[in-house]
Amino acid sequence: MKTVFSPRHAGHSGQTELVGGEIVPGFENPSRARFIRERIDAVGLGPVIEPGPHDIALAKRVHKPDYVDFLPNAWPMWRVAGHSTPAMPFVWPAPGLRSDVPPDTIEALLGYYSFDAGATFVEGTWEAIKSSFDTALTAASLVKEGERSAFALCRPPGHHAGSASMGGYCYINNAAVAAQWFRDQGAQRVTILDVDYHHGNGTQEIFYARGDVQVINLHGDPLTEYPHFLGHADEHGTGDGEGFNHNYPLPAGTDWAAWNAALEDALRQLSGFAPEVVIVSLGVDTFERDPISHFRLRSDDYPKMGSRLAKIGLPTLFVMEGGYAVEEIGINAVGVLTGFESG
């Protein structure tokens, strides 16, 4: 399996986030990609290539244009305003406040275009965002050109990014952009299967009223788990999208047997939809020792996951999302890929 990976991700380093009342170093850091890249070499998964450039206008097919235009300007605006710390929002247009009038200041714009304080900016953040976007589309091109599968080693991740909001370490929704690209290239139906511990709220929101992209999420129950305000089982889509969104919220402590049972039901939904290509939002924060998650999957479960996904028998693009037990992230993420290769 070919991997697409850009060293430009490393510019997004030293960013912070707000957790439990404290501003702390970001859990989403460059070592995550480094461990995965090293594991790819160690097991001989296949060649690793750098992404080619893609027009950022493609992101405006799933994100609102003003939001996409804001992202490269956030850090320069923050610096012009006299700040030197990582750029972090502190006020949001909650229900009861107006969200139809964009403010002028960077401090307010950061809140206007976000839903939490987990997607902050440093000097190299935009370059990393763009490289992650390029990585996803380059890997999608490999699948379109005939590869059975490809791995987009994206960093930062993307599945929490909505049509006009960043959050959860995510800025551009790489899986959503890839799905739209496949549609633009002629695919009639695309499925995004999100196996990250945290619900892919951005992906759901983007496609919720559409019937051409099926979205399936297996994740921690939003009653207790981030992002809390989306991901319940009764969210099935609306309008043209009615019946094409499927959520599988699972309780803390879920092990492989219970998780796999949910996967089997999810794959029945996928089979009924009959997509032409599958995009897997690959998060491995379902691991038993992940520091911010509460499932109980073990390292030897991830090859089984990959082997089962291979049995779908469809062209498959893997897009990297979460996973924060950095010493094991390479073993677990690449375990899915080697399982797929041998499945």
N, C-alpha and C positions, 0 to 999 in steps of 0.2 A: 504494500500500500504506500502510495506517495503522500508525503507530508508537505504542507506549505507553512513556512515559518519565517517571520521577519525579526532580525535583531533590534529593529527600531522600537519594539515594545518596551525595551529597557529604559527609555526616556521617561516613562511613567513610573517614577521611583521617588520615594520620600513623601508621597501623599499621605494624608491623614483621614480619619473618619471619626464620627461621633457615635460612641457605643456606651450604653449604661451611664450616661452623664459625664463621660470622659472623652477627650480628644486623644486618640491613640494612633499609632502607626497603622497603615492600612493592612488588613489581612491579605488583600490581593496585591502581591508583590512580585518582582521579577524572578525570584527563585522558583516560583511555580512553573513558569515556562522552561526555566533552565533544567529542572529535574525531569520534566517530560522529554525535553530534547535529548538529554543524556540517555534516558531509558530507550528512546527510539534507536539510538546508535548501538546501545548495549545488546539489544535483541535482534538487530538487523531487520527492522520492520520494512525498510525500503528507503528510496532516495528522499532527501529533504531539499526542497527548492525554495527560493525566495519569491515573494509575490510580485507580479507585475502591477503597474499603476492602473487604477480605474477611476473613472469620472465620479466625483463625489455627488454629482447630480443624481446618480442612481439611488443614493440614500433617500432622496426626496420622493421616491416612489412609495416609501412606507412611512417616512417621517415628514412632519410639516417643514416646509422650506425655511421658515424663520428660525426654527430650532436647529436645523443642520447648519445654517449660516452662523448661528451664535457660537457653536463649539470651537472653531479655530480662533475666535476673538476673545474668548473668556479670559485666558491668561494675560494677553496684552492689556485688556481693559482693567484687570485687577492690578497690574503693575502701574498703569497710568494713574489709577486711583490712590497710589501711594502704599500699597500693601506688599509685603515680602513673604508672608506665610502662605501655605497652600490655600487656594481659593475655596472657601466652604460657605454654603448658604446658611442663613439663620432665620429667615422668615419666608412663609409660604402662603399662597392664596387659598386658604382653607374654605370650606363651605361657609357662605355668608359674606365672603370677601369677593371683590371683583377679579376675574381672571381674563377679562376680554381686552384689557388695556395694558400692553407691555410697558413696564417702567423703563426709566432712562439709565439708572445707575447699575453698575455691575453687582453691587451687593444685593439689590432687589432682583435683578435678572437671574442670578444663580438660583434663587428660590422659585421664581416664575417658571423656570425650565427644569425643575427637579421635584422629586417627592420624598427625598431623605437627604441626610448629610453624609452619604457614603460614596458619592461620586465627585471627588474634589479634583482640583487642577493644580499641576505644577508646570514648570516650563516645558517639559517634554511630553505632556499629556496629549496634546492634539496630534503630534507626530505618531504616537502610539495608537491612538484611535484610528487614524487614517491607515496605518499599516495593518491593523486588525481587520478593517473593512476590505482592504486589498487582498489580504490573506484569504478571507472567506470567498471572495469572488474568483480568485485564481483557482482555489480548490474546486469550486463549483464548475468552473470551465473544464477541469480535468474529467469530472464525472460526465459532463455534457459531451465531451469528446470521446467517450467510450470506456473510461476507467470504471471498473465495478464499484470502487469506493475511493475516497480520498479523505485526508484528515487536515482540517484547517486548525492549526495550533494558534488560535486567536488569543490575544491579550492586549487590552482588557476584554473581558467577556461582554455579552450583549443582551441576554434574554430578559433583563429587567427594564431595558430602555423601551419606553412607549413611543407613541407617535410624536409626542412633543415633550418628553420628560426623560431625564437621566436619573439614575439611582442604583443602589445595590452594586456599585463598581462598574456600571454599564452606561454607555453613552450612545453608541449606534448599535442597533439590534442586528448583529451579523447574520443570524439564522433567518430573520425576516427578510433582510435584503437579498440573501441567496434564494429564498423561496420566490420572491418577486422576480428575480433575475431568471430563474427557471421558467416561470410563467411567461415572461417576456420572450423567452427563447422558444416557446411553443408548447411547453408542458401544460396539459389541461388541468391536472390535479396534482397537488404537492401535499405531503404530510410532514409536519414538524412534530417529532416525538421528543419531548423534553424529559430527561431522566435525572436532572439536577435535583438536589434535596429541596431547594427553594422554588416555589412556583414561578414559572416564567410569565409574570404578569404583563410585561410589555408585549410579548408575542401574542398572548391572548387578546389584549386590547386592540392591537393592530389589525387582526384578522377576524374579530368577533362578529362582524356583520357581513362576512364574505363566505361563500360556499366553495371557492376554488382552492383554498388552503385549509386543510384540516389541522387542528392543533390539539395535541394530546399531552397532558402533564401528569407525571407521577411525582408526588412531593409531600412535604410535611404539612400537616393540617394547619390552615391559616388561623384557626382559633388560637393557636399557641405559637406558630412559627412565622417568621418573616416571609413575605411582605405583608401578611395579616389581612389586607383589605381586598384580596382577590384570590381565587383558587378553590372556591367551594364546589361541591359536587353538583349543585343545582344550576351552575352556569353553563348553559348549553349552546350559546350563540343567540343572535337576534337577526331578524329580517332574513336576508339571503343566507346568513350564517347559521340559522337555527339548525341544531343537530350536528354541527361540525366542530364543536368544541367539547372536549372531554377532560374532566378533572378527576384525579384519583388521590384525594387527600388521605394521608396515612398517619397513624399515631406515632409518637416518639417510641423508640425501641423496636420499630419494625425491622425484622430480619429478612434474610434472603427468601425464605419460604413464602412469607406474606407479601413481600415486594414482588416476587416473581409471579404470584397469583394475580396481582394487579396488572403486571405486564402482559400476561396472557389475555386478560380481558381487553386491555388496550389494543393488543395486536388483532383481536377479532374486529374491533372497531376500524382499525386501519385497513384490514383486508376488505371489509365491506365498502370502504370508500374507494378502494382500488386506485391508489395514486400511481403516478408514473415514476416518481422519485421520492425518496425519504431523506429528510434532514434530521439528524440526531443532535439535539442540544445536549452535549456530553458534559455533565457535571458529575464529579466523583466525590462530592461532599456527603454522599450517602454512606461513606466509610465509617466504621465503628469508632475510629479515633479522630474524626474531624473535630476541630476545636469549636466550631460554631454550629454544629448540626447534631441530630439525635437519632439517626438510624443505626443499624447494626450490621451492615454488609461488611464482609471480610474480603481481603485481597483475592482469595481464590474464587470469589463470586463474580468478579468482573469479566474474566474470560468466558464464563457461562453466559453472562449477559450478551457479550459480543457474538458468541456462537448462535444464540437464539435470534438475534437480529439478522444474522446472515441468512437464516432460513426463510426470512421474508422473501428473499430472492429478487430484490429490486436494487437499482442503482442507489447508493447510499453516500451521503456527505455527512461526515462527523465534524461538528463545530464545537470547539472547546468552550466550556462555560466555567463552572465553579469547582471547588475542591481546595481545601486549605490545610490539610495535613501534608505539608510540603515534602517531607521525607518519603512519603508513600505515594504521592500524587502521580509520579511517573510510573510506578508499578501498576497502579490501579487504572489510570487512563489508558496506558499502552496495553494493559491486560485486556481491555474491551476490544481494542483493535486487533491484537493477535488472535483473540477468540473469534472475531469476525473472519479473519483471514483463513483460519482453519475450520470454520463452521460449514 
